[in-house]
Amino acid sequence: MNRRKLTERIFIALMLISLGAVILSLLGILGIIAYRGVTSISWSMVTQLPKGGYYMGKEGGILNAIVGSLYLGLGSATLALLLGLPIAFALQKEYIRPRWADLIRLSLDILWGTPSIVYGAFGFVVMLALGLRASLIGGIIALTLLMLPIMTRAIEEALRMVPKELKESAYALGATRFETSFGIIARQALPGIVTGVLLAFGRGIGDAASILFTAGYTDYLPRSIFDPVASLPLAIFFQLGTPVPEVQRRAYGAALILLGIVLTTSLTARYLSKRLSKHTIR
Amino acid sequence: MKDVSLEIPDGRITAIIGPSGCGKTTLLKSINRLIDINDGVKVDGEVLIDGDNILAPKADLLALRKKVGFLSQRPYPLPMSIADNVLYGPRIHKAGNGQVRAQIAELEKNCPLGLECDKAEDKKNGHHDALVECYLSLAGLWNEVKDRLDRPATELSIGQLQRLALARALAVGPEAILADEPTSALDPISSQLIENQFKLLKKNYTIVIVTHVLRQAFRLADYVAFMYMGELVEHGPAEQVLKNPKQERTIAYVKGEFD
């Protein structure tokens, strides 16, 4: 009896320790980024392009990276959603045999686990073959590939959580598979779909390796999708890489901005999905 | 299931009774081919509705399900407002104003239910509002929800949801209603409301109800089919099957010897 109680206590202690570790690391990351970032962020940093010698500690800002990251993130998230949503629906058993669906799921899971530098290298090869240079469109394509498995799998899980009886209700009223999927199931699974999009967006906008070769880097704003484009992760990387302490500190400012973008999108999307899903069955 | 051959009388309530797992629901869901959604089901034979075999490869599934409404054991509201739940069927079937008007006129003519649907012309959203009111009244739910038609359907109690599901199914304009133990998840009062609605509706609809509550079959059914282990053991007018069954297994079931 005592032994059972002891096991119980040890187990609870273990859970508390793990919980504490997670919360502490979260607070640690946020705290350090915020502390070091806030002191270096200035109005000029978010409104100006880098001027000559910016990376040596001179004047300017990283507007190029902020705008570039937004273009890259929003562009690839949109593209990945347009591709991922149909795939997620196709994996439901109304459309495809379970055996094939399992195979596709496995492929997506492998893609999910693929390091992002591999996507970068793959995108680079494709770009060379197409005769493109590092560009916004190249970065968007690489990031779309990176986001696709994450988004598709997350959305698909959300779709699978929809009660079978709800589908049955729609079919029983004479709805087609399309009407049932996009009119009923998607509406019911909306919060899950939003979560999936956010998960992929956060992963994509923060990724440096896949866009290193495909999007390139520039001190200017892109004028077309075929121009190279800067990004926050690479801005952080380049600024941390300089020997100048002041510029290194600016890297934390850039990191803070990146965190801010992800946080703002998450909160907005969650708020919207809550507003839109007041009819959802819980 | 084996050797099931059953003629379902028009404009009556037919009850399919039998112990759990005897194939009642499977039989019921074959009538509107909802069974197709389940895995590993193979359907053989013919199901004739108005002379058309609905199992034929060319059968129009959507038209079939429009003609044959369905109530499930546990009601699931569609993730939208109360009014939109009722309107969903007419919307997907692209019912125009003329068709809606005809549907309502038909209801008023054949259903002296004390239906108090106001005239469509007097309303802001015209025919759609009238449609919502008519079918919610027909399902016996109107008075409880008339002030909150725009609220999410999920706010309703399970008994109200089942009546909403009934209104939703009726709004499509079916000729028959299949009900799969429609009261088994409900409290006694809600069950009674549904039963009363069924008694009213049988004037205009052919109703097939699956139930394992014998008393419900007694109260509602005009015609009874008794199934056991996937077999159709006995069927006939309710009086005969429930009071003077011929088959031994039916006698035992009606006496309550197995459940």
Interface residues (C-beta under 8 A of the other chain):
Chain A: K93 E94 P98 P163 K164 E165 L166 K167 E168 S169 A170 Y171 A172 L173 G174 A175 T176 E179 G183 I184 R187 Q188 S277 K278 H279 T280 I281 R282
Chain B: N32 L34 I37 D39 L62 A63 L64 R65 K66 G69 F70 S72 R74 Y76 P77 L78 P79 M80 S81 Y88 G89 I92 H93 P152 A153 T154 A165 R168 A169 V172
